[in-house]
Amino acid sequence: IYLDENNRRFIMNFKSSFKSLAEQLVKEKKFDKAEKVLDKCTSIFTNKLSPYGYYDLLLADLYYKINKPEKGTKILKIAANNYQEELNYYCSLDDKYLNGMQDDVGRLGALYQEVLKSMYANKLNETANTFALQAYSMLEDRFAFNSTLAGMQNRDAQERWYANLPDYKMGLLQFNMYLGQHI
């Protein structure tokens, strides 16, 4: 199913409303009602309809707050798989196509990082490490950031290399550095 920008915003607005209601119910300690709201949201707006993204990470966090970690974990794993597939796609493109995609690539790195942070925060370290290693390996295979830096003699050479990177590679290098801290 193709969803244009208006339909994607429509779905995000609905998810935001469900999230706000669930947050209020959590504040009021009405965990059963909050779970029903979250369940309704995830049953209407499935990953198949609209791939899990930022708002879904917030829903996952609410599942953890109401002591339903299995439901939160399921969302986080699906979101991480989505981001890994998107990273696979970007890594498959030639540099000439990536040059105009720095915003998309940067957004991906930031969102992937958020899902990993959420996994670590919720004690899913092994799962997070698996995703981090997979992404790190893919970036190293495609762009050779670490081997390039390791082959440089001094910091000045590294700084010149970094300054000349296209924007999309800078974003991916920063994401790669984050991943390197977790493998």
Salt bridges, closest charged atoms under 4 A:
GLU5 OE1 - ARG8 NH2 2.77
GLU5 OE2 - ARG9 NE 3.37
GLU23 OE1 - LYS19 NZ 3.23
GLU28 OE1 - LYS30 NZ 3.12
GLU35 OE1 - LYS68 NZ 3.90
GLU35 OE2 - LYS71 NZ 2.57
ASP39 OD2 - LYS71 NZ 2.94
ASP56 OD2 - LYS15 NZ 2.87
ASP61 OD2 - LYS65 NZ 3.56
GLU86 OE2 - ARG107 NH2 2.54
ASP95 OD1 - ARG142 NH2 2.86
ASP95 OD2 - LYS169 NZ 3.63
GLU114 OE2 - LYS117 NZ 3.63
GLU159 OE2 - ARG155 NE 3.16
